[in-house]
Amino acid sequence: MKITDKKIDELSHLARLSFEAQDKVQIKQDLERILEFCEQLNGLDTDGVEPLIYMSDRTNHLRDDVVEPSLDKKRALKNAPNADSDYFKVPKVINK
């Protein structure tokens, strides 16, 4: 795959990045080297190699899900810095 200035512009738009002209030259070279390396990996013989699923032999020991009663409304609002009878009150963060 050939890396063009148009492709770099598309990638920078998707990543929400902006580059100067001299940076684009370096990025183009870096991307071409990455693609060349990937092509080398495609040439390797991987027959008989098991896919790596986990990085270690450790297993997660998870606890059982146990249903427990939750806080009632009165106890949940007890330590709230600002609340009315039913809800937490917080400062307005979205202006219309």
C-alpha angles and dihedrals in degrees: 000000000000117000112223132185088250091056091050090050090051092049093047090051092051091048091044091236132134125208135195118235094257090050091054090060092055092044090050091053092047093050092048090051090050091051091048089053091050090052089053089053090052088058094059120106106240098169110138094014112129115225114254108240101165129028093220140020092246120115128209115246104208125191121240117262108251122186110231130177115265129223117285117236095257094054093044092054094041097095098031111127090221127014141141125214095292112013146046111250116220134173116272110262103173120064119197 
